[in-house]
Amino acid sequence: MILRRLQKGQSVIEFALVLPLFLLLVMGISYIGMVMADYLTLSSIARSSAREAAIIVDQDKVDKNYPNVKKNYEDYKLPIDIYDWNPKLDNNFNIKNVKINTKEDSTNVVVTINASLNDNGSMLASIVNKLADITDKDTTLNITYTMYSEYKK
């Protein structure tokens, strides 16, 4: 009877010990899922813009058409907004995060997207970043997509 009274609080203590580890696991899985959602969206944008830039058949129109390709993605938003994605064109028709160019030794079109961690992103992302002491340098995404161009030199 005395032993039974002493074991009454055992389950509460076990729960208090396991709960933080369980919450850390769930938050980590959620954070990785959010990062992957943003990564897949940016990867899709890189692939689509490389395809659009690669189907230009006239050499004279290649460099002139790249701003139009970039402009197609001006209204895209990332699903979770963990990464900084600002696809607005500046006065020189450049997007800070996106570079489209052709390789000098071939006709391949190369699209490079760089995205750094968003300071004003979702609340869960900012909590995890502060807990893990994550900096921009640790989490910068660099996505490069190369596609064979259809124009002839």
KERO-504194 format. One record per residue (C-alpha): x negated, y, z; residue in three letters. Coordinates in Angstrom, 2 decimals, always signed. Layout:
N
PT        c1        c2        c3   code
PT         X         Y         Z    ALA
...
***
This chain:
153
PT        c1        c2        c3   code
PT     +0.00     +0.00     +0.00    MET
PT     -2.83     +2.43     +0.82    ILE
PT     -4.65     +1.52     -2.39    LEU
PT     -1.55     +2.32     -4.42    ARG
PT     -1.32     +5.83     -2.92    ARG
PT     -4.96     +6.52     -3.75    LEU
PT     -4.49     +5.56     -7.42    GLN
PT     -1.53     +7.91     -8.02    LYS
PT     -3.68    +10.75     -9.37    GLY
PT     -5.94     +8.50    -11.44    GLN
PT     -3.98     +8.91    -14.68    SER
PT     -3.91    +12.71    -14.30    VAL
PT     -7.70    +12.79    -13.86    ILE
PT     -8.23    +10.50    -16.88    GLU
PT     -5.92    +12.67    -18.96    PHE
PT     -7.80    +15.82    -17.90    ALA
PT    -11.10    +14.24    -18.92    LEU
PT     -9.92    +12.91    -22.31    VAL
PT     -7.74    +15.86    -23.44    LEU
PT    -10.60    +18.32    -24.27    PRO
PT    -12.39    +15.68    -26.35    LEU
PT     -9.18    +14.80    -28.18    PHE
PT     -8.41    +18.48    -28.90    LEU
PT    -11.97    +19.04    -30.13    LEU
PT    -11.60    +16.08    -32.49    LEU
PT     -8.24    +17.29    -33.83    VAL
PT     -9.47    +20.89    -34.30    MET
PT    -12.63    +19.66    -36.06    GLY
PT    -10.62    +17.52    -38.46    ILE
PT     -8.25    +20.44    -39.14    SER
PT    -11.14    +22.82    -39.76    TYR
PT    -12.85    +20.43    -42.18    ILE
PT     -9.54    +20.01    -44.01    GLY
PT     -9.14    +23.79    -44.31    MET
PT    -12.70    +24.19    -45.63    VAL
PT    -12.07    +21.46    -48.19    MET
PT     -8.81    +23.12    -49.33    ALA
PT    -10.64    +26.39    -50.00    ASP
PT    -13.54    +24.56    -51.64    TYR
PT    -11.23    +22.64    -53.98    LEU
PT     -9.43    +25.85    -54.98    THR
PT    -12.71    +27.63    -55.75    LEU
PT    -13.98    +24.57    -57.63    SER
PT    -10.80    +24.53    -59.72    SER
PT    -11.22    +28.24    -60.51    ILE
PT    -14.83    +27.60    -61.60    ALA
PT    -13.81    +24.68    -63.80    ARG
PT    -10.90    +26.56    -65.39    SER
PT    -12.93    +29.69    -66.08    SER
PT    -15.78    +27.61    -67.55    ALA
PT    -13.29    +25.92    -69.85    ARG
PT    -11.80    +29.24    -70.94    GLU
PT    -15.24    +30.68    -71.60    ALA
PT    -16.35    +27.55    -73.47    ALA
PT    -13.55    +27.51    -76.05    ILE
PT    -14.57    +30.84    -77.55    ILE
PT    -15.80    +29.94    -81.03    VAL
PT    -17.26    +33.23    -82.27    ASP
PT    -20.67    +34.23    -80.89    GLN
PT    -19.81    +37.94    -81.16    ASP
PT    -16.78    +37.55    -78.91    LYS
PT    -18.51    +35.52    -76.20    VAL
PT    -19.89    +38.29    -74.00    ASP
PT    -16.89    +40.52    -74.67    LYS
PT    -14.43    +37.85    -73.58    ASN
PT    -16.02    +37.00    -70.20    TYR
PT    -14.30    +39.95    -68.45    PRO
PT    -10.96    +38.67    -69.78    ASN
PT    -11.71    +35.21    -68.39    VAL
PT    -12.53    +36.75    -65.00    LYS
PT     -9.41    +38.90    -65.11    LYS
PT     -7.21    +35.77    -65.31    ASN
PT     -8.22    +34.91    -61.74    TYR
PT     -7.68    +38.34    -60.19    GLU
PT     -4.47    +37.31    -58.43    ASP
PT     -5.67    +33.96    -57.10    TYR
PT     -5.60    +33.53    -53.35    LYS
PT     -7.23    +30.84    -51.28    LEU
PT     -4.78    +28.59    -49.43    PRO
PT     -6.36    +28.96    -45.98    ILE
PT     -8.56    +32.03    -46.49    ASP
PT    -11.56    +30.77    -44.54    ILE
PT    -13.86    +32.02    -47.28    TYR
PT    -14.11    +35.56    -48.59    ASP
PT    -12.57    +35.63    -52.07    TRP
PT    -12.09    +39.06    -53.59    ASN
PT    -11.63    +38.57    -57.34    PRO
PT    -10.93    +42.21    -58.22    LYS
PT    -12.93    +43.58    -61.17    LEU
PT    -15.15    +46.60    -60.62    ASP
PT    -15.88    +49.30    -63.24    ASN
PT    -18.43    +47.09    -65.03    ASN
PT    -15.95    +44.18    -65.32    PHE
PT    -17.86    +42.23    -62.70    ASN
PT    -16.52    +40.21    -59.85    ILE
PT    -18.82    +40.11    -56.86    LYS
PT    -18.31    +36.38    -56.31    ASN
PT    -18.18    +35.11    -59.93    VAL
PT    -20.87    +35.02    -62.61    LYS
PT    -20.27    +33.68    -66.12    ILE
PT    -23.17    +33.38    -68.52    ASN
PT    -24.64    +31.10    -71.17    THR
PT    -27.82    +29.16    -70.68    LYS
PT    -30.64    +30.61    -72.73    GLU
PT    -31.94    +27.29    -74.04    ASP
PT    -28.52    +25.92    -75.02    SER
PT    -24.93    +26.92    -75.69    THR
PT    -23.67    +25.76    -72.30    ASN
PT    -21.48    +28.10    -70.29    VAL
PT    -22.40    +28.31    -66.62    VAL
PT    -19.94    +29.62    -64.04    VAL
PT    -21.24    +30.30    -60.54    THR
PT    -18.99    +31.16    -57.62    ILE
PT    -20.41    +32.27    -54.28    ASN
PT    -18.14    +32.61    -51.29    ALA
PT    -19.17    +33.56    -47.78    SER
PT    -17.30    +33.00    -44.55    LEU
PT    -14.36    +35.35    -44.08    ASN
PT    -14.52    +37.31    -40.84    ASP
PT    -10.81    +38.11    -41.00    ASN
PT     -9.64    +34.60    -41.92    GLY
PT     -7.30    +32.31    -40.06    SER
PT     -7.27    +32.27    -36.26    MET
PT     -8.23    +28.59    -35.99    LEU
PT    -11.23    +29.18    -38.26    ALA
PT    -12.45    +32.12    -36.20    SER
PT    -12.09    +30.14    -32.96    ILE
PT    -14.03    +27.18    -34.35    VAL
PT    -16.70    +29.47    -35.81    ASN
PT    -17.22    +31.15    -32.45    LYS
PT    -17.28    +27.86    -30.55    LEU
PT    -19.79    +26.30    -32.96    ALA
PT    -21.83    +29.51    -33.37    ASP
PT    -21.46    +29.30    -37.16    ILE
PT    -22.96    +32.12    -39.23    THR
PT    -22.44    +33.17    -42.85    ASP
PT    -25.78    +31.70    -43.84    LYS
PT    -24.69    +28.26    -42.60    ASP
PT    -21.42    +28.16    -44.51    THR
PT    -21.88    +29.97    -47.82    THR
PT    -20.31    +28.03    -50.68    LEU
PT    -22.23    +28.00    -53.96    ASN
PT    -20.22    +26.32    -56.71    ILE
PT    -21.79    +25.98    -60.16    THR
PT    -19.90    +24.51    -63.09    TYR
PT    -21.51    +23.95    -66.49    THR
PT    -19.52    +23.24    -69.64    MET
PT    -20.62    +22.73    -73.23    TYR
PT    -19.55    +25.67    -75.34    SER
PT    -17.74    +25.14    -78.63    GLU
PT    -19.26    +28.07    -80.48    TYR
PT    -22.11    +27.53    -82.92    LYS
PT    -25.31    +29.56    -82.93    LYS
***
